[in-house]
Protein backbone atom coordinates (compact mmCIF):
# COMPACT_ATOMS: atom_id res chain seq x y z
CA UNK A 1 0.00 0.00 0.00
CA UNK A 2 1.34 3.42 -0.91
CA UNK A 3 0.01 6.67 0.53
CA UNK A 4 1.00 9.71 -1.50
CA UNK A 5 0.17 13.40 -1.67
CA UNK A 6 0.35 15.70 -4.65
CA UNK A 7 -0.04 19.49 -4.60
CA UNK A 8 -3.57 20.58 -5.54
CA UNK A 9 -2.81 24.05 -6.89
CA UNK A 10 0.87 23.62 -7.80
CA UNK A 11 2.18 20.40 -9.30
CA UNK A 12 5.61 19.63 -7.80
CA UNK A 13 5.35 15.85 -8.06
CA UNK A 14 4.05 13.28 -5.63
CA UNK A 15 5.27 12.97 -2.07
CA UNK A 16 5.19 9.43 -0.68
CA UNK A 17 4.44 9.48 3.05
CA UNK A 18 4.08 5.72 3.67
CA UNK A 19 4.67 2.50 1.77
CA UNK A 20 4.24 -1.05 3.06
CA UNK A 21 2.91 -4.46 2.03
CA UNK A 22 -0.54 -5.20 3.50
CA UNK A 23 -0.20 -8.90 2.65
CA UNK A 24 2.53 -9.12 5.33
CA UNK A 25 0.91 -6.74 7.83
CA UNK A 26 -0.47 -8.03 11.13
CA UNK A 27 -4.25 -7.83 11.60
CA UNK A 28 -5.97 -7.51 14.97
CA UNK A 29 -9.05 -6.29 16.85
CA UNK A 30 -9.60 -2.68 17.98
CA UNK A 31 -7.22 -1.70 20.75
CA UNK A 32 -4.31 -3.71 19.36
CA UNK A 33 -1.05 -1.78 19.69
CA UNK A 34 1.22 -1.09 16.75
CA UNK A 35 4.74 0.24 16.54
CA UNK A 36 6.48 2.86 14.41
CA UNK A 37 8.27 0.08 12.56
CA UNK A 38 5.26 -2.08 11.72
CA UNK A 39 1.77 -1.02 10.56
CA UNK A 40 -1.40 -2.75 11.79
CA UNK A 41 -4.72 -3.65 10.14
CA UNK A 42 -7.55 -3.20 12.68
CA UNK A 43 -10.68 -5.30 12.06
CA UNK A 44 -13.88 -3.79 13.52
CA UNK A 45 -17.47 -4.97 13.61
CA UNK A 46 -20.20 -6.56 15.67
CA UNK A 47 -20.73 -10.23 16.52
CA UNK A 48 -17.53 -11.44 14.92
CA UNK A 49 -18.48 -10.00 11.50
CA UNK A 50 -15.85 -7.61 10.14
CA UNK A 51 -17.54 -4.44 8.90
CA UNK A 52 -14.58 -2.06 8.74
CA UNK A 53 -10.83 -2.21 8.24
CA UNK A 54 -8.51 0.57 9.39
CA UNK A 55 -4.84 0.58 8.48
CA UNK A 56 -2.71 2.23 11.17
CA UNK A 57 0.83 3.32 10.45
CA UNK A 58 3.36 5.88 11.63
CA UNK A 59 4.80 8.55 9.38
CA UNK A 60 6.51 11.90 9.87
CA UNK A 61 4.89 14.57 7.67
CA UNK A 62 5.35 18.30 7.22
CA UNK A 63 2.80 19.56 4.72
CA UNK A 64 1.26 22.95 4.12
CA UNK A 65 -1.41 23.87 1.61
CA UNK A 66 -4.01 21.86 -0.25
CA UNK A 67 -3.11 18.34 -1.36
CA UNK A 68 -4.71 15.49 -3.19
CA UNK A 69 -4.26 12.27 -1.17
CA UNK A 70 -3.77 8.95 -2.98
CA UNK A 71 -3.83 5.46 -1.49
CA UNK A 72 -2.55 2.69 -3.77
CA UNK A 73 -3.37 -0.96 -3.05
CA UNK A 74 -1.97 -3.94 -4.92
CA UNK A 75 -4.23 -6.72 -6.20
CA UNK A 76 -2.84 -9.09 -3.52
CA UNK A 77 -3.52 -6.51 -0.80
CA UNK A 78 -7.11 -6.07 -2.01
CA UNK A 79 -7.55 -9.86 -1.99
CA UNK A 80 -6.27 -10.06 1.60
CA UNK A 81 -8.56 -7.24 2.74
CA UNK A 82 -11.49 -8.97 1.00
CA UNK A 83 -10.68 -12.24 2.77
CA UNK A 84 -10.36 -10.48 6.15
CA UNK A 85 -13.81 -8.89 5.72
CA UNK A 86 -15.52 -11.96 4.21
CA UNK A 87 -13.67 -14.84 5.86
CA UNK A 88 -16.82 -16.71 7.00
CA UNK A 89 -18.37 -16.55 3.52
CA UNK A 90 -15.17 -17.59 1.71
CA UNK A 91 -14.49 -20.47 4.12
CA UNK A 92 -18.13 -21.60 3.80
CA UNK A 93 -17.89 -21.53 0.01
CA UNK A 94 -14.66 -23.53 0.03
CA UNK A 95 -16.26 -26.21 2.20
CA UNK A 96 -19.06 -26.66 -0.37
CA UNK A 97 -16.74 -27.10 -3.35
CA UNK A 98 -16.05 -30.66 -4.54
CA UNK A 99 -12.25 -30.38 -4.28
CA UNK A 100 -10.18 -33.52 -3.93
CA UNK A 101 -8.10 -33.32 -0.76
JOKAZI-V727468 format. One record per pair of residues at least 24 apart in sequence whose ideal C-beta (glycine too) atoms are under 10 Angstrom apart, sorted by the first residue. I is the first residue (numbers start at 1). J is the second residue. Records with the same first field share a line. If there is no record, write none. Layout:
# JOKAZI-V727468
I: J ; J
This chain:
# JOKAZI-V727468
1: 25 ; 39 ; 41 ; 55 ; 57 ; 71 ; 72 ; 73 ; 74 ; 77 ; 78 ; 81
2: 70 ; 71 ; 72 ; 73 ; 74
3: 55 ; 57 ; 59 ; 61 ; 69 ; 70 ; 71 ; 72
4: 67 ; 68 ; 69 ; 70 ; 71 ; 72
5: 61 ; 63 ; 65 ; 66 ; 67 ; 68 ; 69 ; 70
6: 67 ; 68 ; 69 ; 70
7: 63 ; 65 ; 66 ; 67 ; 68
8: 65 ; 66 ; 67 ; 68 ; 69
9: 65 ; 66 ; 67
10: 65 ; 66
11: 68
14: 67 ; 68 ; 70
15: 61 ; 62 ; 63 ; 67
16: 59 ; 70 ; 72
17: 57 ; 59 ; 60 ; 61 ; 63 ; 67 ; 69
18: 55 ; 57 ; 58 ; 59 ; 60 ; 61 ; 71
19: 57 ; 59 ; 72
20: 55 ; 57 ; 77
21: 74 ; 76 ; 77 ; 80
22: 53 ; 55 ; 73 ; 74 ; 76 ; 77 ; 78 ; 79 ; 80 ; 81 ; 84
23: 74 ; 76 ; 77 ; 78 ; 79 ; 80 ; 81
24: 76 ; 77 ; 80
25: 55 ; 56 ; 57 ; 77 ; 80
27: 53 ; 55 ; 80 ; 81 ; 84
28: 56
30: 54
32: 56
34: 58
36: 60
41: 77 ; 80 ; 81 ; 84
43: 81 ; 84 ; 85 ; 87
45: 85
48: 87 ; 88
49: 85 ; 86 ; 87 ; 88 ; 89
50: 81 ; 83 ; 84 ; 85 ; 86 ; 87 ; 88
51: 85
52: 85
53: 80 ; 81 ; 82 ; 84 ; 85
55: 81
